[in-house]
Amino acid sequence: MKKIEIEKPAEFLKLIEENKNLYLYNDHPSDGIDLFTDEQIEMYGWHGTTFDEITYRIIAEFIEDNCEGTFTFNDHPMGFNAYAVLDDIESARVEIKEFIVNKIKSLDLIDLDDDQKEALEFFGISN
């Protein structure tokens, strides 16, 4: 993912507003990453995070390292702000789902709660 730093917070906030219909997530100082704007990827995140080893932050780091797009950020003393825009949402969906499925399969899948069992079903993982 291409990284672009915007040094002035006011310029960054203007870009967030201009790109709010394009970005997959907004990483902001108060809540970090709390949702993905693509409904399908949000469902992957929602179900994946029923396991403690999977968080929105881990998924976002995977996206930044493995998916094509642009990561725009402002690293200001008052807090880090960023957003990511993907070039190809369809291929990113496949890659993100595969990442989460592989992460879940690597876990010790014993004593699962109801949400975790639902996540396994959602991802088509047999236990």
Backbone torsions as a table, in degrees:
resi	resn	phi	psi	omega
1	MET	NA	132.6	177.9
2	LYS	-71.6	136.4	-179.0
3	LYS	-111.7	132.1	179.4
4	ILE	-127.9	122.2	176.7
5	GLU	-97.2	129.9	174.1
6	ILE	-106.6	115.5	-171.7
7	GLU	-76.6	-33.1	-176.4
8	LYS	-92.4	121.2	-179.0
9	PRO	-55.0	-38.6	-179.5
10	ALA	-63.4	-40.3	177.4
11	GLU	-65.6	-39.6	179.4
12	PHE	-63.9	-45.7	179.9
13	LEU	-61.1	-36.1	176.2
14	LYS	-64.3	-42.0	178.5
15	LEU	-64.9	-38.5	177.1
16	ILE	-58.3	-47.3	-179.9
17	GLU	-62.0	-43.5	-179.1
18	GLU	-67.2	-28.7	-175.0
19	ASN	-108.0	12.2	-174.6
20	LYS	-61.2	-23.7	178.2
21	ASN	-89.6	-2.2	-177.4
22	LEU	-110.0	-31.0	-170.9
23	TYR	-79.4	150.2	179.3
24	LEU	-81.1	-36.0	176.7
25	TYR	-154.3	157.8	176.6
26	ASN	-120.5	119.1	179.2
27	ASP	-98.7	108.9	-175.0
28	HIS	-125.9	157.7	-171.9
29	PRO	-61.8	-31.4	-175.3
30	SER	-76.5	-45.7	-175.9
31	ASP	-117.2	-5.5	-174.4
32	GLY	67.9	-133.4	177.8
33	ILE	-104.9	113.4	-175.9
34	ASP	-113.3	-6.0	175.8
35	LEU	-169.9	160.1	172.5
36	PHE	-107.9	135.9	-174.9
37	THR	-76.3	-20.1	175.3
38	ASP	-80.7	124.1	-173.9
39	GLU	-58.1	-42.8	-178.3
40	GLN	-67.1	-45.4	178.7
41	ILE	-66.3	-36.0	175.5
42	GLU	-60.5	-40.9	177.6
43	MET	-63.8	-39.5	176.6
44	TYR	-61.0	-45.8	179.2
45	GLY	-64.1	-45.0	-178.7
46	TRP	-57.1	-49.4	-178.6
47	HIS	-74.1	-37.5	-179.0
48	GLY	-64.1	-36.4	-175.7
49	THR	-76.4	3.1	171.7
50	THR	-70.0	-15.8	175.1
51	PHE	-99.8	131.1	-175.4
52	ASP	-58.1	-27.5	-176.3
53	GLU	-79.2	-4.2	179.7
54	ILE	-120.8	125.3	178.3
55	THR	-131.3	165.9	175.3
56	TYR	-60.4	-36.1	179.3
57	ARG	-62.7	-45.2	179.7
58	ILE	-62.9	-41.9	178.4
59	ILE	-64.6	-43.8	179.6
60	ALA	-62.6	-40.6	178.2
61	GLU	-64.1	-38.0	175.3
62	PHE	-60.9	-46.1	-180.0
63	ILE	-58.8	-47.5	-178.3
64	GLU	-61.9	-34.6	-177.2
65	ASP	-87.0	-21.0	-168.9
66	ASN	-127.1	-13.4	-177.1
67	CYS	-108.2	152.4	178.8
68	GLU	-83.4	136.9	178.5
69	GLY	161.6	-158.4	-178.1
70	THR	-130.0	129.7	177.1
71	PHE	-109.7	111.5	-177.7
72	THR	-107.1	132.4	-175.0
73	PHE	-144.7	162.1	174.7
74	ASN	-133.6	112.2	-179.1
75	ASP	-101.4	89.5	-172.8
76	HIS	-109.6	149.4	178.7
77	PRO	-55.5	-26.6	178.9
78	MET	-79.1	-10.5	177.6
79	GLY	148.3	155.1	179.0
80	PHE	-86.9	132.4	176.4
81	ASN	-128.4	142.6	179.2
82	ALA	-160.1	161.6	169.3
83	TYR	-149.3	155.5	-178.0
84	ALA	-124.0	134.2	175.3
85	VAL	-117.4	125.1	-179.0
86	LEU	-90.0	144.6	176.5
87	ASP	-77.9	-37.0	-175.0
88	ASP	-137.2	93.8	-175.5
89	ILE	-62.9	-35.4	-178.2
90	GLU	-64.0	-48.8	179.7
91	SER	-69.0	-34.0	177.2
92	ALA	-62.9	-40.1	177.6
93	ARG	-57.7	-45.3	-179.6
94	VAL	-62.7	-47.6	-178.4
95	GLU	-63.7	-42.0	-178.1
96	ILE	-67.6	-44.5	178.5
97	LYS	-61.2	-45.6	179.9
98	GLU	-60.1	-42.4	177.9
99	PHE	-59.0	-48.5	-178.0
100	ILE	-66.1	-44.0	179.2
101	VAL	-59.7	-46.6	179.8
102	ASN	-63.5	-37.6	178.5
103	LYS	-64.7	-44.4	179.4
104	ILE	-63.8	-45.0	-178.8
105	LYS	-62.0	-23.9	-179.9
106	SER	-81.6	-7.1	-177.4
107	LEU	-87.5	161.7	173.7
108	ASP	-81.3	102.0	-172.0
109	LEU	-90.8	61.6	178.7
110	ILE	-118.8	148.1	178.7
111	ASP	55.6	53.4	-179.5
112	LEU	-80.9	144.1	173.5
113	ASP	-84.7	176.1	-176.2
114	ASP	-61.7	-38.5	179.1
115	ASP	-65.2	-39.9	178.6
116	GLN	-67.5	-39.9	176.1
117	LYS	-62.4	-40.1	176.9
118	GLU	-63.4	-38.8	178.3
119	ALA	-63.7	-42.2	177.6
120	LEU	-59.4	-43.9	178.6
121	GLU	-63.8	-44.2	179.7
122	PHE	-56.7	-43.7	-177.3
123	PHE	-86.4	-2.8	179.6
124	GLY	70.9	34.0	180.0
125	ILE	-100.6	123.6	177.1
126	SER	-90.1	144.7	-177.1
127	ASN	-125.2	NA	NA
